[in-house]
Amino acid sequence: MGKILSLIILVLDILAIIKIVQSGASTGEKVLWVILVLVLPVVGLILWALLGPGGPAKK
């Protein structure tokens, strides 16, 4: 179960990084978001989904 959850988190992090790079955010914001997702995979992913470019907090 742990391996499957880890794989799901890895795939979601990779997708998040792709979306971050493709976003219209400034280069500095992109770099900060990518670092956050890489350093804190689960927390960074959740924060990016909520607060990142295109997240519900920005609408």
C-alpha positions as CSV (number, residue, x, y, z in Angstrom):
1,M,0.0,0.0,0.0
2,G,2.8,2.4,0.9
3,K,4.5,1.9,-2.5
4,I,1.3,2.6,-4.4
5,L,0.7,5.8,-2.4
6,S,4.3,6.9,-3.0
7,L,3.9,6.3,-6.7
8,I,0.7,8.3,-6.8
9,I,2.3,11.2,-5.0
10,L,5.3,11.1,-7.4
11,V,3.0,11.2,-10.4
12,L,1.0,14.0,-9.0
13,D,4.1,16.0,-8.1
14,I,5.4,15.5,-11.7
15,L,2.1,16.7,-13.1
16,A,2.1,19.7,-10.7
17,I,5.6,20.7,-11.8
18,I,4.6,20.5,-15.5
19,K,1.6,22.7,-14.8
20,I,3.7,25.1,-12.8
21,V,6.3,25.5,-15.6
22,Q,3.4,26.0,-18.2
23,S,1.6,28.5,-16.0
24,G,1.6,32.3,-16.7
25,A,3.3,33.0,-13.4
26,S,6.6,34.9,-13.2
27,T,9.9,32.9,-13.4
28,G,10.6,33.6,-9.7
29,E,7.2,32.3,-8.7
30,K,7.6,29.2,-10.8
31,V,11.0,28.5,-9.2
32,L,9.6,28.9,-5.7
33,W,6.7,26.6,-6.4
34,V,8.8,23.9,-8.0
35,I,11.3,24.0,-5.1
36,L,8.4,23.8,-2.6
37,V,6.9,20.8,-4.4
38,L,10.3,19.0,-4.6
39,V,11.2,19.7,-0.9
40,L,7.8,19.0,0.6
41,P,6.0,16.7,-1.9
42,V,2.7,16.3,-0.2
43,V,2.4,19.7,1.5
44,G,3.8,21.5,-1.5
45,L,1.3,19.8,-3.8
46,I,-1.6,20.7,-1.6
47,L,-0.4,24.3,-1.2
48,W,0.1,24.7,-4.9
49,A,-3.4,23.3,-5.6
50,L,-4.9,25.8,-3.2
51,L,-2.7,28.9,-3.5
52,G,-0.8,28.5,-6.8
53,P,-1.6,30.1,-10.2
54,G,-5.1,29.0,-11.2
55,G,-6.0,27.7,-7.7
56,P,-9.3,28.5,-6.0
57,A,-7.7,31.3,-3.9
58,K,-6.7,33.2,-7.0
59,K,-10.2,33.2,-8.6
